[in-house]
Amino acid sequence: MTSLELEQSLQKYARLIVRFGVAVSKGQTVHITAPIERVDIVRLVAAEAYDAGAKAVEIVWQDDDLTRIRYEHAQPQAFESFPEWKKQKFDDLVAEGAAFITIYAPNPGLLEGIDGDKVAADNKLTSTALQDYRMAMQKGLVRRTMVSAPTAAWAKAVFPDKSVDDAIDALWQQIFQATRIDTADPLAAWTDHVGRIQDRLALLNDAQFKELRYRAPGTELTVELPQNHVWIGGGLNDPAGVFHMPNMPTEEVFTAPKRDGVHGTVRSTKPLNYNGSVIDNFSITFEHGRIVHFDAETGRDALARLIDTDEGSDYLGEVALVPDNSPISNSGITFKNTLFDENASCHLAIGMAYPFCIEGGVQMSPAELTQRGLNVSLVHEDFMVGSRELDIDGVRPSGEVVPLFRQGNWVE
């Protein structure tokens, strides 16, 4: 890719993020979280946001080296309290209806050798302090989008045999393909794509399956679905009815499982990068929804800490269907980035269910959500279970079994 081609693609990407990802409105504040290496795309996004009418663009820079330095050198009291001003800032941004853009670039293995208990405690502290902000996100009360941009560490993790520059270039090309930037009109391509997803949603929501049954090597799992569940995919409307895309790319349709209705064992099919630790080749067994056994060839301690976060972190909060015959999967690349890998594979999520996955859920309190069968937790962590060997059946309330997936793809 020439420098001119990259520049043109980055401009199209910035426009897509602002105009379609969060659909910035006149007078709106835009909050961007991004790796400091990617100041180029952030500048373009900021300019596009101002052109769309944003009144302010705020940037929070992330630096992997500083993150590791903090865990290595900070005194214990640094992990004992969360700044009130920071909590208030996010609460105020939610109250004013800001738009949130996250540019996500994982660094697999960033925290190898760091005390995992310290990291887990710090994450729990942050999640607890920001739970009102997180709930607003979970309920779809604010416009948000998550996209990715390559950093040196992530690019080399995906393409270890390439030079840093070539790895970054190759990763940009994959990102542009997955987000349809390589088409003549990305906005039109996304509109068509969303339409196809919504056609699938209509069929699933009309069916109101009682349960889903999964079969694959190492997987024999039944997932009950709550009454009046809602399948979601391809974007959301905020309370004002403005359509936006929480994730780009996206290939999934998803809903919430019944909290106590998951039974059996499931085996992962892709590595999970969780808080700087890699968890791979793991299996989880459920009884009455709860995790009763788990194991992992890599990262078992990190998986244990995830499951032990709070009362809801040993239950599932999401069930998502993604065909194996999808653009990201067909690339044959494991991106070591949940945003990408979850859109190449059917997946489940440990932790919090999205309230909008049940009729009327956005208006419910956490206690009411639990009563209606949805899980509540401080965490929401996707892990991949799809493959070309996965079969899924839907079971109607009448008991009729409907084949949904065969060999990893939709039954048409």
C-alpha positions as CSV (number, residue, x, y, z in Angstrom):
1,M,0.0,0.0,0.0
2,T,1.5,3.3,-1.1
3,S,1.6,6.3,1.3
4,L,-1.1,8.0,-0.8
5,E,-3.3,4.9,-0.7
6,L,-2.9,4.8,3.1
7,E,-3.7,8.5,3.5
8,Q,-6.9,8.1,1.4
9,S,-8.0,5.0,3.3
10,L,-7.4,6.6,6.7
11,Q,-9.5,9.6,5.7
12,K,-12.3,7.3,4.6
13,Y,-11.9,5.3,7.9
14,A,-12.1,8.5,10.0
15,R,-15.3,9.6,8.2
16,L,-16.9,6.1,8.7
17,I,-16.0,6.2,12.4
18,V,-17.5,9.6,12.9
19,R,-20.5,9.7,10.5
20,F,-21.6,6.0,10.9
21,G,-19.9,4.7,14.0
22,V,-21.2,7.3,16.4
23,A,-23.2,9.5,14.0
24,V,-21.9,12.7,15.7
25,S,-24.5,15.4,16.1
26,K,-24.1,19.2,16.1
27,G,-23.1,20.4,19.5
28,Q,-22.1,17.0,20.8
29,T,-18.9,16.3,22.8
30,V,-16.8,13.4,21.4
31,H,-14.6,11.5,23.8
32,I,-11.8,9.4,22.1
33,T,-9.6,6.8,23.8
34,A,-6.6,5.7,21.7
35,P,-3.1,4.4,21.7
36,I,-0.5,7.1,21.6
37,E,1.1,5.5,18.6
38,R,-1.9,6.2,16.5
39,V,-2.0,10.0,16.7
40,D,-2.4,10.0,12.9
41,I,-5.9,8.5,12.8
42,V,-6.9,10.4,16.0
43,R,-6.2,13.7,14.3
44,L,-8.3,12.7,11.3
45,V,-11.2,11.5,13.5
46,A,-11.0,14.8,15.5
47,A,-11.1,16.9,12.4
48,E,-14.0,14.9,11.0
49,A,-15.9,15.2,14.3
50,Y,-15.5,19.0,14.3
51,D,-16.7,19.1,10.6
52,A,-19.7,17.1,11.7
53,G,-20.6,19.7,14.3
54,A,-18.9,18.5,17.5
55,K,-18.5,21.2,20.1
56,A,-15.5,19.5,21.7
57,V,-13.2,16.5,21.1
58,E,-11.5,15.1,24.2
59,I,-8.6,12.6,23.9
60,V,-7.4,10.1,26.5
61,W,-4.1,8.6,25.3
62,Q,-3.0,5.1,26.2
63,D,0.6,4.0,26.4
64,D,1.4,0.3,27.0
65,D,4.9,1.1,28.5
66,L,3.4,3.4,31.0
67,T,0.7,0.8,31.9
68,R,3.4,-1.7,32.6
69,I,5.5,0.8,34.5
70,R,2.6,1.6,36.8
71,Y,2.1,-2.0,37.7
72,E,5.8,-2.5,38.2
73,H,6.6,0.6,40.3
74,A,3.5,2.2,41.8
75,Q,3.0,2.0,45.5
76,P,0.2,-0.3,46.8
77,Q,-2.0,2.7,47.7
78,A,-2.2,3.6,44.0
79,F,-4.5,0.6,43.6
80,E,-6.7,1.2,46.6
81,S,-8.9,4.0,45.5
82,F,-10.3,5.5,42.3
83,P,-10.1,9.2,41.7
84,E,-13.5,10.8,42.3
85,W,-12.9,13.5,39.6
86,K,-12.4,10.8,37.0
87,K,-15.7,9.0,37.9
88,Q,-17.5,12.4,37.9
89,K,-16.0,13.2,34.4
90,F,-17.5,10.0,32.9
91,D,-20.8,10.5,34.7
92,D,-21.0,14.1,33.3
93,L,-20.2,12.9,29.8
94,V,-23.0,10.4,29.9
95,A,-25.4,13.0,31.3
96,E,-24.7,15.4,28.5
97,G,-25.0,12.7,25.8
98,A,-21.4,12.6,24.6
99,A,-20.3,10.2,21.9
100,F,-17.5,7.7,22.9
101,I,-14.9,6.4,20.4
102,T,-12.5,3.7,21.4
103,I,-9.5,2.9,19.2
104,Y,-8.5,-0.5,20.5
105,A,-5.0,-2.0,19.8
106,P,-4.2,-5.0,22.1
107,N,-0.7,-5.9,23.2
108,P,-0.9,-9.7,23.9
109,G,1.3,-10.6,26.8
110,L,1.8,-7.0,27.9
111,L,1.5,-7.9,31.5
112,E,3.4,-11.2,31.5
113,G,5.3,-11.4,34.8
114,I,3.1,-8.8,36.5
115,D,1.3,-9.9,39.7
116,G,-2.1,-11.0,38.3
117,D,-3.9,-10.4,41.6
118,K,-2.8,-6.8,41.5
119,V,-4.1,-6.4,37.9
120,A,-7.4,-8.1,38.8
121,A,-7.9,-6.0,41.9
122,D,-7.2,-2.8,39.9
123,N,-9.7,-3.7,37.2
124,K,-12.4,-4.6,39.7
125,L,-11.8,-1.2,41.5
126,T,-12.1,0.7,38.2
127,S,-15.2,-1.3,37.1
128,T,-16.9,-0.7,40.4
129,A,-16.2,3.0,40.4
130,L,-17.4,3.4,36.8
131,Q,-20.4,1.1,37.1
132,D,-22.9,3.9,36.3
133,Y,-21.0,4.8,33.1
134,R,-20.6,1.1,32.2
135,M,-24.4,0.5,32.7
136,A,-25.1,3.4,30.4
137,M,-23.0,1.7,27.8
138,Q,-24.6,-1.7,28.4
139,K,-28.1,-0.2,28.1
140,G,-27.2,1.7,24.9
141,L,-28.0,5.0,26.5
142,V,-25.0,6.7,24.8
143,R,-23.6,6.5,21.3
144,R,-20.3,4.6,21.2
145,T,-18.1,2.7,18.8
146,M,-15.0,0.5,19.1
147,V,-12.6,0.3,16.2
148,S,-9.0,-0.8,15.8
149,A,-5.7,0.6,14.5
150,P,-2.4,-1.3,14.4
151,T,0.4,-0.6,16.8
152,A,3.8,-2.2,16.5
153,A,3.3,-4.7,19.3
154,W,-0.1,-5.8,18.0
155,A,1.0,-6.0,14.4
156,K,4.1,-8.1,15.3
157,A,1.9,-10.4,17.4
158,V,-0.3,-11.1,14.3
159,F,2.5,-11.2,11.7
160,P,5.6,-12.2,13.7
161,D,7.6,-13.1,10.5
162,K,7.3,-9.6,9.0
163,S,9.2,-6.4,9.8
164,V,7.4,-3.9,12.0
165,D,6.6,-1.7,9.0
166,D,5.4,-4.5,6.8
167,A,3.4,-6.0,9.7
168,I,1.6,-2.6,10.3
169,D,0.9,-2.3,6.6
170,A,-0.5,-5.8,6.4
171,L,-2.7,-5.2,9.5
172,W,-4.0,-1.9,8.1
173,Q,-5.0,-3.8,4.9
174,Q,-6.9,-6.4,7.0
175,I,-8.7,-3.6,9.0
176,F,-9.7,-1.8,5.8
177,Q,-11.1,-5.0,4.3
178,A,-13.0,-5.9,7.5
179,T,-14.5,-2.4,7.8
180,R,-15.3,-2.1,4.1
181,I,-13.0,0.8,3.6
182,D,-11.6,-0.9,0.5
183,T,-15.0,-0.6,-1.2
184,A,-16.0,2.3,-3.5
185,D,-18.5,3.6,-1.0
186,P,-18.0,2.3,2.6
187,L,-21.2,3.9,3.9
188,A,-23.3,2.3,1.3
189,A,-21.5,-1.1,1.8
190,W,-22.2,-0.8,5.6
191,T,-25.9,0.0,5.0
192,D,-26.3,-3.1,2.8
193,H,-24.4,-5.2,5.4
194,V,-26.6,-4.0,8.3
195,G,-29.7,-4.7,6.2
196,R,-28.7,-8.3,5.8
197,I,-28.0,-8.7,9.5
198,Q,-31.4,-7.2,10.3
199,D,-33.1,-9.8,8.1
200,R,-31.5,-12.5,10.1
201,L,-32.6,-10.8,13.4
202,A,-36.2,-10.7,12.2
203,L,-36.2,-14.5,11.8
204,L,-34.6,-15.2,15.1
205,N,-36.8,-12.8,17.1
206,D,-39.9,-14.3,15.4
207,A,-38.8,-17.8,16.3
208,Q,-38.3,-17.1,20.1
209,F,-36.3,-20.3,20.6
210,K,-36.5,-21.8,24.0
211,E,-32.9,-23.0,23.9
212,L,-29.8,-23.5,21.7
213,R,-27.8,-26.7,21.5
214,Y,-24.1,-26.7,20.6
215,R,-22.1,-29.7,19.4
216,A,-18.4,-29.6,18.4
217,P,-15.2,-31.4,19.4
218,G,-14.9,-30.8,23.2
219,T,-18.3,-29.0,23.2
220,E,-21.7,-30.3,24.3
221,L,-23.7,-27.3,25.6
222,T,-27.3,-26.3,26.0
223,V,-28.1,-22.6,26.4
224,E,-31.6,-21.7,27.5
225,L,-32.9,-18.3,26.5
226,P,-35.2,-16.1,28.7
227,Q,-38.8,-15.4,27.7
228,N,-39.2,-12.3,25.5
229,H,-35.5,-12.3,24.7
230,V,-34.4,-10.0,21.9
231,W,-31.7,-10.7,19.3
232,I,-29.5,-7.7,18.4
233,G,-27.0,-7.0,15.7
234,G,-25.8,-4.6,13.1
235,G,-26.1,-1.5,15.3
236,L,-28.3,0.3,17.9
237,N,-30.6,3.3,18.2
238,D,-29.8,5.6,21.1
239,P,-32.7,7.0,23.2
240,A,-33.1,9.8,20.6
241,G,-33.5,7.2,17.9
242,V,-30.0,7.9,16.3
243,F,-28.6,4.8,14.7
244,H,-24.9,4.0,15.5
245,M,-22.5,1.1,15.4
246,P,-21.0,0.0,18.8
247,N,-18.4,-2.2,17.0
248,M,-16.8,-2.0,13.6
249,P,-16.3,-4.6,12.2
250,T,-19.3,-6.6,13.2
251,E,-20.7,-9.8,11.8
252,E,-22.7,-11.1,14.8
253,V,-26.2,-11.5,16.0
254,F,-26.5,-11.9,19.8
255,T,-28.8,-12.1,22.7
256,A,-28.7,-13.0,26.4
257,P,-28.8,-16.5,27.8
258,K,-31.0,-17.4,30.8
259,R,-28.7,-16.9,33.8
260,D,-29.4,-20.4,35.3
261,G,-30.1,-22.2,32.1
262,V,-26.6,-23.1,30.7
263,H,-25.6,-26.8,31.0
264,G,-22.7,-28.7,29.7
265,T,-19.1,-28.1,28.5
266,V,-17.7,-25.7,25.9
267,R,-14.2,-25.5,24.4
268,S,-12.5,-22.4,23.1
269,T,-11.4,-22.2,19.5
270,K,-9.3,-19.0,19.6
271,P,-7.0,-17.4,22.2
272,L,-8.4,-14.8,24.5
273,N,-6.3,-11.7,25.3
274,Y,-7.5,-10.7,28.7
275,N,-6.0,-7.7,30.5
276,G,-2.6,-8.3,28.9
277,S,-2.6,-12.1,29.5
278,V,-3.2,-14.7,26.9
279,I,-5.7,-17.5,27.7
280,D,-5.7,-20.4,25.2
281,N,-7.1,-23.9,24.7
282,F,-9.5,-23.7,27.6
283,S,-12.7,-25.5,28.4
284,I,-15.5,-24.5,30.8
285,T,-18.3,-26.6,32.3
286,F,-21.6,-25.2,33.5
287,E,-24.3,-26.5,35.8
288,H,-27.5,-24.5,36.2
289,G,-25.8,-21.6,34.5
290,R,-22.8,-21.5,36.9
291,I,-19.2,-22.4,36.0
292,V,-18.4,-25.5,38.0
293,H,-15.1,-26.5,36.3
294,F,-12.6,-24.9,34.0
295,D,-9.1,-25.6,32.7
296,A,-6.7,-24.0,30.2
297,E,-3.4,-25.0,28.6
298,T,-2.3,-21.4,28.7
299,G,-3.4,-18.7,31.2
300,R,-5.3,-20.7,33.6
301,D,-4.6,-18.3,36.5
302,A,-5.9,-15.4,34.4
303,L,-9.0,-17.3,33.6
304,A,-9.5,-18.1,37.3
305,R,-9.2,-14.4,38.2
306,L,-11.8,-13.4,35.5
307,I,-14.3,-16.0,36.8
308,D,-13.7,-14.9,40.4
309,T,-14.3,-11.2,39.8
310,D,-17.7,-11.0,41.4
311,E,-20.9,-13.0,41.9
312,G,-21.9,-12.7,38.3
313,S,-18.6,-13.5,36.7
314,D,-19.2,-17.3,36.8
315,Y,-22.3,-17.0,34.7
316,L,-22.8,-16.2,31.0
317,G,-24.1,-12.9,29.7
318,E,-24.1,-13.2,26.0
319,V,-24.6,-15.8,23.2
320,A,-23.5,-14.7,19.8
321,L,-23.8,-16.4,16.4
322,V,-21.3,-15.7,13.6
323,P,-20.8,-17.8,10.5
324,D,-17.5,-19.3,9.8
325,N,-17.9,-18.1,6.2
326,S,-17.4,-14.5,7.1
327,P,-14.8,-12.0,5.9
328,I,-12.7,-12.0,9.0
329,S,-12.8,-15.8,9.4
330,N,-12.0,-16.3,5.7
331,S,-8.8,-14.2,6.1
332,G,-7.4,-17.2,8.1
333,I,-5.8,-14.9,10.6
334,T,-6.1,-15.0,14.4
335,F,-6.0,-11.4,15.3
336,K,-5.5,-11.8,19.0
337,N,-8.0,-8.9,19.3
338,T,-11.4,-9.7,20.6
339,L,-13.1,-7.1,18.4
340,F,-11.9,-9.0,15.4
341,D,-11.8,-12.6,16.5
342,E,-15.3,-12.4,17.9
343,N,-16.5,-11.5,14.5
344,A,-14.9,-14.5,12.9
345,S,-16.5,-17.0,15.3
346,C,-19.5,-17.8,17.3
347,H,-18.8,-16.7,20.9
348,L,-20.1,-16.5,24.4
349,A,-19.4,-13.9,27.1
350,I,-18.7,-14.4,30.7
351,G,-20.4,-11.8,32.9
352,M,-22.9,-9.0,32.3
353,A,-25.8,-9.4,29.9
354,Y,-26.9,-6.5,27.8
355,P,-30.3,-5.2,29.2
356,F,-31.7,-4.5,25.8
357,C,-31.6,-8.2,25.0
358,I,-34.9,-8.6,26.8
359,E,-38.1,-6.6,26.2
360,G,-38.2,-3.6,28.5
361,G,-34.7,-4.4,29.9
362,V,-33.4,-0.9,29.5
363,Q,-35.9,0.4,32.0
364,M,-35.1,-2.3,34.6
365,S,-32.8,-2.2,37.6
366,P,-30.1,-4.8,38.1
367,A,-32.4,-6.6,40.6
368,E,-35.2,-6.6,38.0
369,L,-32.9,-7.9,35.3
370,T,-31.7,-10.8,37.5
371,Q,-35.4,-11.6,38.3
372,R,-36.1,-11.8,34.6
373,G,-33.2,-14.2,34.0
374,L,-30.4,-11.9,32.9
375,N,-26.9,-11.9,34.5
376,V,-25.4,-8.9,36.2
377,S,-21.7,-8.5,36.7
378,L,-18.8,-6.0,36.6
379,V,-17.2,-7.8,33.7
380,H,-18.2,-8.8,30.1
381,E,-15.6,-10.9,28.4
382,D,-16.2,-12.6,25.1
383,F,-14.5,-15.9,24.2
384,M,-14.7,-17.7,20.9
385,V,-16.2,-21.2,20.5
386,G,-17.0,-21.3,16.7
387,S,-15.4,-23.4,14.1
388,R,-16.1,-25.4,10.9
389,E,-17.0,-28.3,13.2
390,L,-19.7,-26.5,15.1
391,D,-23.4,-27.5,14.8
392,I,-26.1,-25.5,16.6
393,D,-29.8,-26.3,16.8
394,G,-32.6,-24.1,18.0
395,V,-35.4,-25.6,20.0
396,R,-38.8,-24.0,19.8
397,P,-41.2,-23.8,22.8
398,S,-43.2,-26.7,21.2
399,G,-40.1,-28.9,21.3
400,E,-39.4,-28.7,17.5
401,V,-35.7,-28.8,16.8
402,V,-34.6,-26.4,14.0
403,P,-31.0,-26.7,12.5
404,L,-29.4,-23.3,12.7
405,F,-25.7,-24.0,12.1
406,R,-24.0,-26.9,10.3
407,Q,-20.3,-27.1,10.0
408,G,-20.0,-23.6,11.3
409,N,-22.4,-21.8,9.0
410,W,-26.0,-20.9,8.8
411,V,-28.5,-23.4,7.5
412,E,-30.2,-21.6,4.7
